[in-house]
Amino acid sequence: MNPANRSRVVIATALIIALFLAAWFMLSPVTALLYLSTGLATAVIVLGLNIQWGYAGLFNAGILGFIALGGYAVMWVSVPPVPEAIAAGGAGLLSVIVKLAVTAICIWVLHLAAKRLPINLPVWLLRTLQVSIALAGYIWMKTEFVIAVEAIETADTLDQTMKGFIGGLGLPVLLGWAVGGVFAGIAAWFIGKVTLGLRSDYLAIATLGIAEIIRTFLKNADWLTRGTLTVSPIDWPVPTPREMNGMLESGLEINLKWLGISAEQTATAVGRGLFIAVSAIVLIILVLMMERALGSPWGRMMRAIRDNEDAAAAMGKNVVRRQLEVFVLGAILMGIGGAMLVSLNTLFDPSSYHPPRYTFLIWTMLIVGGSGNNLGAVFGALFIYMLWEMSEPIAQFLFFGGADMLTALIPGFEPPVDLASRASQMRVIVIGVALIATMRYAPKGVIPER
């Protein structure tokens, strides 16, 4: 690392520590720990975007879709099944899955056969045949799928809070983090096969549209996700604050008063501290792996493709195939990060996924931190997220304090009644100012690409 970047890393680390300590002393220790744990999970997502954009120059505007798939995966893996719903519609769903697999195999076999025919089959004819098979498969399975879903949603269950929901697998939550990456990677492969090779603006539009399709499906598939009714609680890979509280009541002694943590906050602080430890281990492993990949011949090839696709293709590189690799790899990290966020919140709510929070704020984190640099991506995630969260309480303090001062100084002055809602909007202004300042004084990011 060159001296300029080294000094930037020191400054960036100091900024993160300062924000964390400000949250610790101005708000509360457990709030500061919550910000840090959420920031670490978000850093995994930004790291995935850095792989796509910083390594290969792929403009992905559909980050939200991969995050949502990761969140669904951890819910599906960790939540126990609902036996009554499975008994009512499980056989029908299994039949639909078999029919879907048969349809997909037929389309793939036709694709392979077209390559080996002694005559060149026109592309339009091949696509027409494949679409016809897909349409026939849809008609073949539609009626059975509707019947199975209706049976699941109307099945009477012992636990009425799970009525209309098929449930999950009831497996360890860490497995759900891995499955979240797998789900996002599979989706990215299909999306990449369709969209890669398009111009960057078309790629952005396509990924944004597909992300909205994924979000809308998860929001409306009540039998699969409970839709707007949400699924809770989602397990943690470590003892939750409630479990820690039970341990403390059963005789476990932990004294954190020397850190300013009261006895009532000890269980929450210890639980979140353990979650931070697990998240930090996952993030460090991923950063080390990505650093090794970036410094390898593969990483140099990806940057060459990013800088000049035509020159890389002239050297014999399969540009679209390599872009597909890096697109899937980045999506896997986004899925893992999305699973970590849902696990931390102990709640899966498909209606909570909004583009401003899960796409555009993620892009802001990477731009501020520095694309093409993994440490920059991690810094941007932690810095922007903490700044985003702390802007509202600081603005409320300033707004209400200023209103009280003006009320005392100016007779008859009445502050606006919506000061709280105005303070919540300050976070957008603060992030905008941070982005503009970065583009003006550090256009390549706080920790730029080496």
Phi and psi in degrees as a GROMACS rama.xvg file:
@    title "Ramachandran Plot"
@    xaxis  label "Phi"
@    yaxis  label "Psi"
@TYPE xy
-73.4611  160.381  ASN-2
-58.465  -36.1982  PRO-3
-63.1003  -46.4193  ALA-4
-67.3887  -34.0958  ASN-5
-62.9529  -43.023  ARG-6
-67.1985  -35.1841  SER-7
-65.9398  -38.2684  ARG-8
-63.9468  -39.816  VAL-9
-63.8766  -45.3387  VAL-10
-63.7242  -42.8924  ILE-11
-62.3857  -42.8908  ALA-12
-62.2421  -39.9274  THR-13
-64.2831  -37.9854  ALA-14
-64.1246  -42.6042  LEU-15
-63.1953  -44.925  ILE-16
-63.0938  -40.2769  ILE-17
-64.2904  -43.4576  ALA-18
-64.5386  -40.8169  LEU-19
-63.0901  -44.8354  PHE-20
-67.8824  -34.5791  LEU-21
-63.036  -43.5841  ALA-22
-65.5805  -37.0119  ALA-23
-62.1819  -46.4956  TRP-24
-91.9758  -30.238  PHE-25
-84.0136  -33.8323  MET-26
-105.874  -84.9003  LEU-27
-168.595  156.76  SER-28
-59.4062  -40.661  PRO-29
-68.2599  -32.1106  VAL-30
-67.4615  -42.379  THR-31
-61.7341  -40.4082  ALA-32
-66.2411  -36.4187  LEU-33
-63.445  -43.9707  LEU-34
-60.8684  -42.708  TYR-35
-67.1591  -43.3082  LEU-36
-65.6619  -40.3828  SER-37
-67.2376  -38.0074  THR-38
-63.6296  -37.2328  GLY-39
-67.1172  -41.4099  LEU-40
-64.3618  -40.0202  ALA-41
-65.9249  -33.5537  THR-42
-61.4394  -33.962  ALA-43
-63.5393  -39.4684  VAL-44
-66.0253  -45.7829  ILE-45
-64.8765  -34.7765  VAL-46
-60.9899  -40.0854  LEU-47
-64.2412  -40.5002  GLY-48
-65.6844  -36.5458  LEU-49
-62.4674  -35.432  ASN-50
-63.8331  -42.2812  ILE-51
-72.9725  -48.3949  GLN-52
-88.4489  -48.4165  TRP-53
-68.8734  -36.1691  GLY-54
-85.2434  -42.1361  TYR-55
-121.31  -5.9926  ALA-56
71.5616  27.2037  GLY-57
-92.2099  118.134  LEU-58
-85.8631  101.107  PHE-59
-100.243  110.922  ASN-60
-99.8007  9.83497  ALA-61
-111.935  33.7848  GLY-62
-57.6814  -39.1537  ILE-63
-54.6905  -39.7863  LEU-64
-61.9999  -42.4057  GLY-65
-70.9509  -36.6194  PHE-66
-63.1738  -43.0046  ILE-67
-65.1364  -38.9196  ALA-68
-64.3958  -39.7953  LEU-69
-63.5391  -40.3144  GLY-70
-64.1144  -41.0757  GLY-71
-64.2111  -39.8039  TYR-72
-60.6774  -45.1488  ALA-73
-68.2174  -32.5733  VAL-74
-66.4111  -47.047  MET-75
-63.1649  -39.0872  TRP-76
-72.9955  -41.792  VAL-77
-90.6106  -26.544  SER-78
-75.5346  136.764  VAL-79
-67.4818  154.029  PRO-80
-72.0448  161.251  PRO-81
-107.172  100.863  VAL-82
-58.1456  -39.7474  PRO-83
-63.9019  -40.3341  GLU-84
-68.2105  -38.572  ALA-85
-65.8386  -41.1523  ILE-86
-64.3066  -33.531  ALA-87
-76.691  -41.9989  ALA-88
-131.01  3.97912  GLY-89
-62.8067  -41.9882  GLY-90
-63.7478  -40.1482  ALA-91
-65.0413  -41.2193  GLY-92
-64.6813  -39.922  LEU-93
-62.1762  -40.6639  LEU-94
-62.9196  -40.6335  SER-95
-63.7924  -40.6395  VAL-96
-62.6984  -41.5337  ILE-97
-62.7331  -43.669  VAL-98
-64.6016  -38.1536  LYS-99
-63.7664  -41.8927  LEU-100
-64.5015  -41.2668  ALA-101
-62.0368  -42.2629  VAL-102
-63.2145  -45.2681  THR-103
-63.3925  -39.701  ALA-104
-64.5617  -40.6651  ILE-105
-61.9237  -41.8607  CYS-106
-64.3398  -41.0327  ILE-107
-69.4344  -40.7673  TRP-108
-62.4948  -40.083  VAL-109
-62.792  -38.7899  LEU-110
-63.2985  -44.4447  HIS-111
-67.8894  -40.2441  LEU-112
-64.2541  -36.0837  ALA-113
-63.3383  -29.6917  ALA-114
-73.8051  -23.0718  LYS-115
-105.71  2.65611  ARG-116
-69.5857  144.832  LEU-117
-66.4184  -18.263  PRO-118
-113.838  151.887  ILE-119
-79.0531  113.232  ASN-120
-77.9994  126.955  LEU-121
-56.3529  142.976  PRO-122
-61.6103  -40.3465  VAL-123
-64.0093  -34.863  TRP-124
-70.2511  -41.0425  LEU-125
-61.8701  -45.9005  LEU-126
-64.7654  -37.0895  ARG-127
-64.301  -41.9965  THR-128
-65.2011  -41.0284  LEU-129
-65.6569  -42.5567  GLN-130
-64.1269  -37.3153  VAL-131
-64.68  -40.8428  SER-132
-64.193  -42.8511  ILE-133
-62.1933  -42.1764  ALA-134
-65.5489  -41.1868  LEU-135
-63.8643  -40.0133  ALA-136
-64.0779  -38.4336  GLY-137
-61.9722  -45.8034  TYR-138
-64.5175  -36.4981  ILE-139
-63.3049  -38.6169  TRP-140
-103.556  -10.7324  MET-141
-60.8363  -51.3576  LYS-142
-61.1706  -44.3621  THR-143
-65.666  -36.1932  GLU-144
-64.9655  -44.6435  PHE-145
-61.6871  -41.6677  VAL-146
-64.4498  -42.412  ILE-147
-65.3444  -43.541  ALA-148
-64.2066  -42.3643  VAL-149
-63.7574  -37.315  GLU-150
-65.7098  -38.9012  ALA-151
-67.2429  -44.3046  ILE-152
-72.2539  -21.0415  GLU-153
-104.34  -1.24228  THR-154
-67.2382  137.193  ALA-155
-84.1856  125.52  ASP-156
-116.017  155.139  THR-157
-65.2971  -41.7339  LEU-158
-92.9847  101.735  ASP-159
-66.2645  -19.1116  GLN-160
-70.6212  -17.2025  THR-161
-106.743  14.5398  MET-162
-64.412  135.348  LYS-163
81.2983  11.4315  GLY-164
-129.451  135.229  PHE-165
-83.4336  -17.3929  ILE-166
84.6773  -166.103  GLY-167
-128.894  -143.261  GLY-168
-106.705  -19.6506  LEU-169
69.5019  34.0404  GLY-170
-102.508  170.606  LEU-171
-57.7278  144.631  PRO-172
-69.2633  -30.7501  VAL-173
-61.1699  -34.2744  LEU-174
-62.9391  -34.2131  LEU-175
-64.3954  -34.2731  GLY-176
-62.0075  -44.3798  TRP-177
-66.4132  -42.4985  ALA-178
-64.7964  -32.8475  VAL-179
-58.6814  -42.0304  GLY-180
-64.7976  -38.9073  GLY-181
-65.2979  -45.5057  VAL-182
-59.5635  -47.1046  PHE-183
-64.8608  -37.9772  ALA-184
-65.6759  -40.6505  GLY-185
-64.2064  -44.4748  ILE-186
-62.1139  -40.7627  ALA-187
-64.0809  -34.6729  ALA-188
-63.666  -46.7756  TRP-189
-65.6407  -41.8741  PHE-190
-64.445  -43.0586  ILE-191
-64.7633  -37.2094  GLY-192
-61.507  -28.6837  LYS-193
-89.8532  -40.1173  VAL-194
-101.877  -28.0711  THR-195
-67.6004  141.933  LEU-196
102.468  -15.6348  GLY-197
-77.2124  161.022  LEU-198
-63.4931  156.452  ARG-199
-58.7064  -39.3265  SER-200
-68.7684  -37.3237  ASP-201
-67.4253  -37.3827  TYR-202
-62.5234  -41.7991  LEU-203
-62.9558  -44.8963  ALA-204
-64.171  -42.6212  ILE-205
-64.4894  -46.2227  ALA-206
-67.1141  -35.5633  THR-207
-63.573  -43.362  LEU-208
-65.4715  -41.4686  GLY-209
-66.0486  -37.3871  ILE-210
-62.2757  -39.3684  ALA-211
-67.1075  -35.2511  GLU-212
-62.7526  -44.8375  ILE-213
-61.7471  -46.644  ILE-214
-62.7201  -43.1382  ARG-215
-66.3702  -38.8258  THR-216
-63.3976  -48.3522  PHE-217
-63.9755  -32.4646  LEU-218
-72.2504  -29.8783  LYS-219
-104.861  -9.54025  ASN-220
-85.5135  76.6052  ALA-221
-59.3914  -38.3332  ASP-222
-65.9404  -23.3734  TRP-223
-100.632  -34.8606  LEU-224
-127.953  -2.81609  THR-225
66.6489  3.72925  ARG-226
54.4334  -130.643  GLY-227
-75.4727  -6.37835  THR-228
-75.8814  -17.9137  LEU-229
68.712  161.43  THR-230
-123.76  126.957  VAL-231
-158.186  149.48  SER-232
-90.6647  151.081  PRO-233
-96.1929  135.229  ILE-234
-68.5955  162.357  ASP-235
-105.246  155.789  TRP-236
-75.4801  -8.66844  PRO-237
-127.525  169.616  VAL-238
-57.9853  132.671  PRO-239
-74.4233  165.651  THR-240
-54.8767  -36.7567  PRO-241
-65.677  -42.272  ARG-242
-66.5649  -39.0412  GLU-243
-63.6766  -37.327  MET-244
-63.6612  -38.8426  ASN-245
-63.2413  -40.0074  GLY-246
-63.6054  -40.7567  MET-247
-66.0054  -38.9377  LEU-248
-69.2699  -25.4839  GLU-249
-86.3544  1.03098  SER-250
126.804  -10.7354  GLY-251
-67.7055  129.732  LEU-252
-108.174  119.929  GLU-253
-136.603  121.792  ILE-254
-116.098  112.966  ASN-255
-118.196  22.469  LEU-256
-65.0126  -26.8441  LYS-257
-66.7249  -15.8874  TRP-258
-98.3399  4.77203  LEU-259
82.9829  15.2858  GLY-260
-100.699  121.117  ILE-261
-74.0931  169.324  SER-262
-63.5893  -34.0998  ALA-263
-69.2246  -26.1619  GLU-264
-94.6653  -5.43456  GLN-265
-61.9974  -46.5383  THR-266
-61.2704  -44.4938  ALA-267
-65.699  -42.2794  THR-268
-65.1185  -43.663  ALA-269
-65.7963  -44.4332  VAL-270
-59.98  -46.4803  GLY-271
-68.2064  -33.0295  ARG-272
-63.2785  -41.4285  GLY-273
-65.9896  -39.0518  LEU-274
-63.8143  -39.4319  PHE-275
-62.0213  -40.6003  ILE-276
-61.3703  -46.3723  ALA-277
-63.9927  -44.203  VAL-278
-63.4357  -40.224  SER-279
-65.0167  -38.6217  ALA-280
-62.8947  -45.2848  ILE-281
-60.703  -44.8971  VAL-282
-65.2294  -43.1983  LEU-283
-62.6948  -43.7316  ILE-284
-60.2317  -44.2484  ILE-285
-65.9356  -41.1223  LEU-286
-63.391  -43.871  VAL-287
-62.7915  -40.9778  LEU-288
-64.2695  -43.2877  MET-289
-70.2103  -34.0473  MET-290
-63.7789  -40.7382  GLU-291
-65.8105  -40.0706  ARG-292
-66.4216  -39.0124  ALA-293
-64.9998  -35.7121  LEU-294
-85.4217  -3.36732  GLY-295
-85.2838  169.361  SER-296
-55.611  -34.0805  PRO-297
-61.4268  -44.478  TRP-298
-64.559  -40.2508  GLY-299
-66.1672  -36.9086  ARG-300
-64.6701  -40.8242  MET-301
-64.013  -39.7811  MET-302
-69.6638  -31.9707  ARG-303
-65.9696  -40.7601  ALA-304
-64.4115  -40.5931  ILE-305
-60.4541  -42.3952  ARG-306
-77.442  -34.0307  ASP-307
-159.414  96.2527  ASN-308
-63.2717  -39.4728  GLU-309
-64.6941  -42.4314  ASP-310
-65.9564  -40.1292  ALA-311
-65.0608  -41.1385  ALA-312
-64.485  -36.0891  ALA-313
-66.2958  -24.6937  ALA-314
-85.8944  6.36143  MET-315
92.496  11.3903  GLY-316
-85.7125  136.736  LYS-317
-81.9325  94.2893  ASN-318
-62.7047  -49.0802  VAL-319
-64.0089  -39.2716  VAL-320
-65.0974  -42.3598  ARG-321
-67.4896  -37.9885  ARG-322
-64.1691  -36.5757  GLN-323
-63.7218  -40.4677  LEU-324
-58.8624  -49.6082  GLU-325
-72.7464  -30.1842  VAL-326
-65.5079  -43.9024  PHE-327
-66.9265  -41.9297  VAL-328
-61.6731  -45.0225  LEU-329
-63.6072  -39.4843  GLY-330
-65.3517  -34.8887  ALA-331
-59.2417  -44.3695  ILE-332
-66.1638  -37.021  LEU-333
-63.4012  -39.9584  MET-334
-64.0746  -41.11  GLY-335
-63.5017  -44.3269  ILE-336
-62.5866  -40.4839  GLY-337
-62.9239  -38.3312  GLY-338
-65.9537  -39.0545  ALA-339
-63.8714  -39.6524  MET-340
-64.9035  -44.7891  LEU-341
-64.7087  -40.5496  VAL-342
-62.7962  -42.4039  SER-343
-63.1167  -42.587  LEU-344
-77.063  -11.6291  ASN-345
56.8897  24.9633  THR-346
-149.905  132.868  LEU-347
-110.204  114.451  PHE-348
-130.597  100.106  ASP-349
-59.0177  -27.3512  PRO-350
-76.0704  -7.03022  SER-351
-85.8462  -7.47026  SER-352
-85.1661  107.719  TYR-353
-120.608  138.39  HIS-354
-54.6684  -40.9875  PRO-355
-57.3444  -35.6673  PRO-356
-87.1116  -40.1344  ARG-357
-107.039  8.3778  TYR-358
-133.127  -60.206  THR-359
-73.2  -35.6576  PHE-360
-67.8605  -34.6802  LEU-361
-63.8699  -41.1542  ILE-362
-63.7258  -40.062  TRP-363
-61.2418  -40.9246  THR-364
-59.0273  -43.7985  MET-365
-69.9671  -40.0311  LEU-366
-64.6869  -43.8585  ILE-367
-68.5124  -43.6497  VAL-368
-68.8622  -43.2369  GLY-369
125.12  105.344  GLY-370
-71.4053  148.961  SER-371
86.7137  -3.57  GLY-372
-128.269  119.416  ASN-373
-64.6262  -38.5127  ASN-374
-66.0143  -35.6686  LEU-375
-64.5237  -39.1571  GLY-376
-63.5253  -42.1694  ALA-377
-66.5554  -43.88  VAL-378
-61.4988  -46.4901  PHE-379
-58.82  -40.1254  GLY-380
-63.9427  -48.3312  ALA-381
-67.8034  -44.4662  LEU-382
-66.7421  -51.0881  PHE-383
-67.6113  -38.284  ILE-384
-65.3457  -45.2549  TYR-385
-64.9957  -38.655  MET-386
-64.4338  -40.0432  LEU-387
-60.8498  -45.0133  TRP-388
-74.6556  -36.512  GLU-389
-82.3619  -15.1796  MET-390
-61.9987  -39.7674  SER-391
-67.2004  -52.0644  GLU-392
-63.647  -34.4727  PRO-393
-67.909  -41.7261  ILE-394
-64.0876  -39.5281  ALA-395
-61.9951  -42.2559  GLN-396
-60.4616  -45.216  PHE-397
-70.2696  -42.6929  LEU-398
-63.8737  -51.3237  PHE-399
-71.0281  -36.2775  PHE-400
-64.7559  -41.6209  GLY-401
-66.9429  -37.3047  GLY-402
-64.5117  -41.7846  ALA-403
-64.0936  -38.8583  ASP-404
-65.8165  -44.0479  MET-405
-66.695  -35.8789  LEU-406
-63.0523  -37.9989  THR-407
-73.8243  -32.5087  ALA-408
-87.9189  -33.4778  LEU-409
-111.572  113.686  ILE-410
-63.7859  133.709  PRO-411
82.7556  0.500618  GLY-412
-73.1456  131.375  PHE-413
-122  117.599  GLU-414
-68.065  154.922  PRO-415
-58.551  146.779  PRO-416
-79.538  -13.0316  VAL-417
-106.627  34.301  ASP-418
-60.5055  -37.5288  LEU-419
-63.723  -44.0471  ALA-420
-68.7806  -34.1284  SER-421
-65.9692  -37.9396  ARG-422
-64.3049  -36.2578  ALA-423
-65.8638  -25.2223  SER-424
-81.0465  -12.6026  GLN-425
-65.0611  -25.9994  MET-426
-60.9003  -35.8077  ARG-427
-65.6946  -41.3433  VAL-428
-66.0644  -43.2397  ILE-429
-62.3841  -44.9841  VAL-430
-65.4797  -38.4084  ILE-431
-61.8969  -43.1685  GLY-432
-63.3368  -42.4452  VAL-433
-62.0043  -39.5353  ALA-434
-67.4431  -44.336  LEU-435
-63.9334  -42.497  ILE-436
-62.6407  -38.9205  ALA-437
-64.9547  -45.7539  THR-438
-64.4752  -28.1321  MET-439
-81.5726  -46.0866  ARG-440
-104.517  -18.1479  TYR-441
-143.176  70.0714  ALA-442
-60.6229  -20.9176  PRO-443
-96.4885  7.34888  LYS-444
102.119  163.98  GLY-445
-64.1249  -41.1569  VAL-446
-119.609  90.7246  ILE-447
-75.084  170.295  PRO-448
-62.1386  138.939  GLU-449
